[in-house]
Amino acid sequence: FQPYAYVGATIEEVSAGGFTMKFDPTGFRGVTGLETQEQLQQRDLSGLSGGPIFRDMSASGRTPELVGFIKEHAPTWGLLLATSALHLRADGQIERYVP
């Protein structure tokens, strides 16, 4: 199993507890560059939970900004569910959102 270098996604919905992102699997990029698009699209994304989500700031010449963490992959809808980095406590734990 090779890790992903990045997955491009668009934020679809924002709530107090986090946000959802719509993504297109054809945008997957492997770390080695040796994977075919077919191989990348067939991967199980369940291992992405807990992974960081960065906002691309390259257009403004700034470094990427940490905006959240992946909670769940919803493959039927092509969504990633995420919690906001604003819920990150000083001790590194994520505050649990309770409505």
C-alpha distance (Angstrom), angle and dihedral (degrees) to the residues before:
residue distance angle dihedral
F1 . . .
Q2 3.79 . .
P3 3.82 119.3 .
Y4 3.78 122.5 -122.0
A5 3.76 119.3 -105.3
Y6 3.78 90.3 -153.6
V7 3.76 145.0 -27.4
G8 3.79 118.3 -149.8
A9 3.79 114.5 -137.1
T10 3.79 139.6 168.0
I11 3.80 123.2 -136.6
E12 3.79 108.4 -117.6
E13 3.79 103.5 176.0
V14 3.80 136.5 10.6
S15 3.82 126.3 -158.1
A16 3.80 136.7 166.4
G17 3.81 89.3 -94.3
G18 3.79 98.5 48.6
F19 3.79 140.6 -71.8
T20 3.78 143.4 -83.8
M21 3.77 125.0 -128.2
K22 3.79 128.9 -156.2
F23 3.77 114.0 -147.6
D24 3.76 138.9 -179.5
P25 3.83 114.4 -135.4
T26 3.80 90.0 -146.2
G27 3.82 85.8 72.3
F28 3.83 93.7 64.6
R29 3.77 115.3 121.3
G30 3.79 123.6 -167.1
V31 3.78 124.1 -139.4
T32 3.81 95.2 -124.0
G33 3.81 96.7 41.9
L34 3.81 88.4 -136.6
E35 3.80 96.5 101.8
T36 3.78 119.3 99.6
Q37 3.81 120.0 -129.8
E38 3.80 88.3 -111.7
Q39 3.82 91.8 55.1
L40 3.81 91.8 47.7
Q41 3.81 93.7 48.5
Q42 3.81 92.4 51.4
R43 3.80 94.1 57.5
D44 3.79 122.4 116.6
L45 3.80 106.6 -117.9
S46 3.81 96.1 -164.4
G47 3.82 89.2 102.8
L48 3.80 92.3 64.9
S49 3.83 93.2 81.2
G50 3.79 110.7 120.7
G51 3.78 92.8 20.5
P52 3.81 118.8 136.5
I53 3.80 123.8 -105.2
F54 3.78 117.3 -148.2
R55 3.78 130.0 -168.3
D56 3.80 111.6 -129.5
M57 3.79 106.7 -120.5
S58 3.81 96.6 167.7
A59 3.83 93.9 111.9
S60 3.80 88.8 64.7
G61 3.82 93.5 41.4
R62 3.81 92.3 -112.4
T63 3.79 129.4 127.6
P64 3.82 119.9 -99.7
E65 3.81 114.9 -80.3
L66 3.83 121.3 -135.3
V67 3.81 105.9 -125.5
G68 3.79 104.8 162.3
F69 3.78 154.0 -35.0
I70 3.80 130.3 -98.6
K71 3.81 113.4 -108.6
E72 3.78 102.2 173.2
H73 3.79 145.0 -7.2
A74 3.83 116.1 -131.9
P75 3.82 101.6 -166.6
T76 3.81 96.0 178.8
W77 3.81 89.7 65.4
G78 3.82 98.6 28.3
L79 3.81 91.4 -117.6
L80 3.77 138.0 139.6
L81 3.81 115.0 -154.2
A82 3.79 114.2 -147.6
T83 3.77 143.7 -178.1
S84 3.78 119.4 -134.9
A85 3.80 120.8 -106.3
L86 3.81 85.0 -129.5
H87 3.83 85.5 78.9
L88 3.82 91.1 61.2
R89 3.82 110.5 113.5
A90 3.81 125.5 -148.2
D91 3.83 89.9 -104.9
G92 3.83 90.9 58.5
Q93 3.80 95.5 -106.1
I94 3.80 122.8 125.4
E95 3.80 115.9 -121.9
R96 3.76 110.8 -124.1
Y97 3.77 111.7 -119.8
V98 3.82 112.0 -129.3
P99 3.82 114.7 -178.6
